[in-house]
Amino acid sequence: MNDSVFLRACRGESVSHLPVWFMRQAGRSLPEYRKLREGVPMLESCFRPDLAVEITLQPVRRYGVDAAIFFSDIVVPLKAIGVDLDIVPGTGPVVAEPIRSGGQLAQLRDIEPADVDPIVESVKSLVGELGATPLIGFAGAPFTLASYLIEGGPSKDHRLTKQLMYSNPELWHALLSRLAAIGGQFLRVQIEAGASAIQLFDSWAGNLSLADYDTYVKPHSAAVLASVADLGVPRIHFGVGTGELLQSMGDAGADVVGVDWRVSLDVAAKRVGGGRVLQGNLDPTAVFAPTDVMTAKAAEVIEAGRAAPGHIFNLGHGVLPATDPDALARLVDFVHGYELSPS
């Protein structure tokens, strides 16, 4: 396991071929996933080991990717500790009582072992099933979780989130400190159950300026990453629309920085600095193009990635639901067969 191409690439070591996996590969576009999920709410499927294991394995079987991503959701640890929320189809996470005051922080308690028994069972089963294929655990970053808790659901402008951030920084930092602790605990649970790497996913950080990110968010993301540093697994940090934040996100403690499709990897390598490995970053819509166009764009990504000390091929965000699974299979074959000549 430790010598897998994915983990070697995470450490910036030489690899026999470029490793590839896809964010949101577990589900989304797979017909076998949709059939399995028929009539089963999203959060229920996350807490049912039989479903979580099978869904995580499906893309590994179909594509031969170099890592599996644990099937879960960023709000799972919040649901596990009793926060009243649900994932509404077509909408996303919806919180029954959005956080508006300090008195509401008491619900954000530490994770107890019994809260996550199904998660532990799922991860342990997956490690046994996956064999030499590494499993990536993941958690939502404090800012993204805070935005859902404050807004009550998805938001286009994050007005209420920023209003609280600017008007009540004491409450803001108390909230994100609690979310950082919970996120770190959730990652630790997955690692101790057998996950070989983790990804901290910040969906909405790209809505912030660099100054605001550094002041209000970075210390808390850094706390999550630091909380599992002693476990020795690679830590990936990814955000959407975060081209201006890449150096800061790397400085928060990641071993690997994920880059979305808006910034070329050679540019990202200069911004991130610090000799860090990059992950990414083919536009998720490129897989809808003719195969020769898709592979040409993938080649551009691979060549740009040579500027970094290590590169893990991925999309610049998650697999879109309408994606043709056969296109992803062709993409994996292309990446695996790409000649890694010396730079």
Secondary structure, DSSP 8 states (H G I E B T S, - for coil): -TTSHHHHHHTT---SS--B--TT-SSTT-HHHHHHHTT--HHHHHH-HHHHHHHHHHHHHHH--S-EE----TTHHHHHTT--EEEETTTEEEESS---SGGGGGGS----GGGGHHHHHHHHHHHHHHTTS-EEEEEE-HHHHHHHHHHSS--SS-HHHHHHHHH-HHHHHHHHHHHHHHHHHHHHHHHHHT-SEEEEEETTGGGS-HHHIIIIIHHHHHHHHHHTGGG---EEEEETT-GGGHHHHHHTT-SEEE--TTS-HHHHHHHH-TT-EEEEEE-GGGGGS-HHHHHHHHHHHHHHHTTSS-EEEEESS---TT--HHHHHHHHHHHHHS-----
